[in-house]
Structure formats: structure tokens, C-alpha cells
Amino acid sequence: MNFSLSKAQFFLLLFIIQTGVVYIAFQTPLIINSQHSAWVVFILASVIHYSLLLLFEQYYPYFYLNGFFRWVYQIYWLVLTAVLIAYMGYVLATWVLPQTPEWFVVVMIVGLSLYANLVRPETVINIGVMLIPIIFLFVIFLMLAIPDLTWSNLFPVEWSNTKQIIAGLIHSTYAFFGIEMYLLYRPFLKPDTQVKGKPLLIYQLVIFVFYLISVLFTQMFFALDEINLIPEPIMYVLKSQEVTFVKRLDIFFVYIWLSWSIVTVMIFGLSFRVLYFSKRRKHPKRSIVIYHLLLAILPLFVMQFQRIEFIKNSLHYVLFVFTFLLPMIIMCWNKWRGKRVS
């Protein structure tokens, strides 16, 4: 595929991938496993995330995927996207569309992704620009909850329980899933684009502050014995706020979150295209349609409460493999062989 990214497009693409879908829910497993120390554990996880970005920036030319690993990542992104769509359908059924058939929600999401991915790649890349103002509305309206926050919920911070800290770090990967996309899209930046240094640091600070606010507000709004019962804490915080222009603020933001998440699904579809069409293919549009047909079918097998909960409680292990471990193995192997991305 032939397209190029500006620095702003690249970081916006990465930001949407890393925050879409999971933003409203990742706080719960992090706090359950880290207790009062969750916010400190998240800061530590963010340092690790930034270190990984620096490492990826240095070695991204060695993220060359042969035929086997291309298929591994294509299948991984297909299954992961299907899981994300299933979760999106589950949240919509819980909050705003309880009477709507599951298949209709899935077809709507997949249909929008199909339309975006049948046209030029720039369509998917640029559509995220429209999300910038509405994404940061989350932060603005979360500030309405400040009078209801209990600052003492952040303490005491405990470092003696190593198992608890490690569990918290592992669950923090939900906040940064999709970081392997950095390696996929980095070669598409325009030549001589400077990413290392200040631009990368600014991106890290933006995503860190964006997520940290959600962690702090969740911890201060809910007691520890309550958080086990709150699957989407950000929605519950917004639900408790009262404004004059909308009766249910949480429903208003569910639809914003849905738009945000649909763009994430579109970007995963674009990522599939980038890998699949790295080799010349016959009937490209037919391949894209088949990919989306699978996306329309697979979520229906997991769109149940028990299955969604099982996936939420185990997905972080899969993310660790494909987000951290496998990219490191691939880059080390290719560096040893002297194989680089062309």
C-alpha cells in the first residue's frame, strides 16, 4: 500500500488505537488488583510504556514480518477486533439499546468499517481528526465530579505486596494495547520526519495524563468494595453528574465512545490491509469484504456476559505476548539476520 503519514496523523492514529474501546473500563481490573496503589502502579506502567516506545523508535526498521508472522498478526488483529466489537455490542445493550438485536449492532459497526476500508487509506487516517474535540469532552465533563471525590481513597500506598504490584502492571497493559501498531505505521512517516525526542515525549505525556485522570477519578469516586461491581466506571461517574442540556450524560457519552470505538475498528481494518497488501494481491476488494464478513460473524459467538467477563479477565496475557514479547523477538531475530523493512 502506498500512503504517507505526517507526524500529527501518526500520533493521532496511535492515540485512537491505544485508547479506543478500553478507555471506559480498564480502570476496574487495575484497581481490583492494585488496590490503593493503583495510581502509583499506573505511573510505573507508563514509564515502562515510554521506554518501550523509545525502544520501538530505535529498532522499528527491524520489524520485518515474513509470511508466517504476517498471518499471525492478521489473525490476531481479526480476533481482537471481533472481541472489541462484541464488547461494544455488550456495552450498548447494557446502557442504551437493550431491545436491539445483537446482530444489528454488529452489522452496523462492521458496515461502517467496511465502507471506510473500501476507499483510500487516507479516509481512515483522517477521520480520527473529527474525534479530537469530543474525546477531550470526556476529561472536561469528568471534572464535574470533583466535588464528589474522596481524596483519602488514594492512600495508603503499599509497596510490600510484590504480587499485587506485578498483577497491577500486567493489567495496566489494557491501557496501552495496540502499541505494536507503532512498528507497523512508523515506516509510513514522511521522510526526514523527526519523532525521537520531544515529539515522542509529548505524545507519552498526553496519553499518560489522559489515562491517569481516569484512574484517579475512578479511585476517588468509588470505594474499593464498590469497584468490583462497576464494569465501566467512567460511565458511572458521568451518570452521576447533572447538567441542564442533557438528561442522561452517560448516554450522551456512550454514543461518543461508540464513535471513538468504531474509528478504532476501522484502523484495525486498515492495519489488516497494510499487512495483507504488502504483497500484490488479486481481487483486493473481495479480500476486504471477506475480512469484514468474518468480523460480522465472530462477535456473535462471544457476545454474552459470561464470555465477555472471561475474555476481560484473561485478555491481558494475550496482549502481553503480541504487544511486547513477540515484537521484541521479531526485531532481535531480524537484527541478527540483518533483515530490515524496505
C-alpha positions, 0 to 999 in steps of 0.5 A: 500500500502506498500512503504517507503519514505526517507526524500529527496523523501518526500520533493521532492514529496511535492515540485512537488505537491505544485508547479506543474501546478500553478507555471506559473500563480498564480502570476496574481490573487495575484497581481490583488488583492494585488496590490503593496503589493503583495510581502509583502502579499506573505511573510505573506502567507508563514509564515502562510504556515510554521506554518501550516506545523509545525502544520501538523508535530505535529498532522499528526498521527491524520489524520485518514480518515474513509470511508466517508472522504476517498471518499471525498478526492478521489473525490476531488483529481479526480476533481482537477486533471481533472481541472489541466489537462484541464488547461494544455490542455488550456495552450498548445493550447494557446502557442504551439499546437493550431491545436491539438485536445483537446482530444489528449492532454488529452489522452496523459497526462492521458496515461502517468499517467496511465502507471506510476500508473500501476507499483510500487509506487516507479516509481512515487516517483522517477521520480520527481528526473529527474525534479530537474535540469530543474525546477531550469532552470526556476529561472536561465533563469528568471534572464535574465530579470533583466535588464528589471525590474522596481524596483519602481513597488514594492512600495508603500506598503499599509497596510490600505486596510484590504480587499485587504490584506485578498483577497491577502492571500486567493489567495496566497493559489494557491501557496501552494495547495496540502499541505494536501498531507503532512498528507497523505505521512508523515506516509510513512517516514522511521522510526526514520526519523527526519523532525521537525526542520531544515529539515522542515525549509529548505524545507519552505525556498526553496519553499518560495524563489522559489515562491517569485522570481516569484512574484517579477519578475512578479511585476517588469516586468509588470505594474499593468494595464498590469497584468490583461491581462497576464494569465501566466506571467512567460511565458511572461517574458521568451518570452521576453528574447533572447538567441542564442540556442533557438528561442522561450524560452517560448516554450522551457519552456512550454514543461518543465512545461508540464513535471513538470505538468504531474509528478504532475498528476501522484502523484495525481494518486498515492495519489488516490491509497494510499487512495483507497488501504488502504483497500484490494481491488479486481481487483486493476488494473481495479480500476486504469484504471477506475480512469484514464478513468474518468480523460480522460473524465472530462477535456473535459467538462471544457476545454474552456476559459470561464470555465477555467477563472471561475474555476481560479477565484473561485478555491481558496475557494475550496482549502481553505476548503480541504487544511486547514479547513477540515484537521484541523477538521479531526485531532481535531475530531480524537484527541478527539476520540483518533483515530490515523493512524496505 
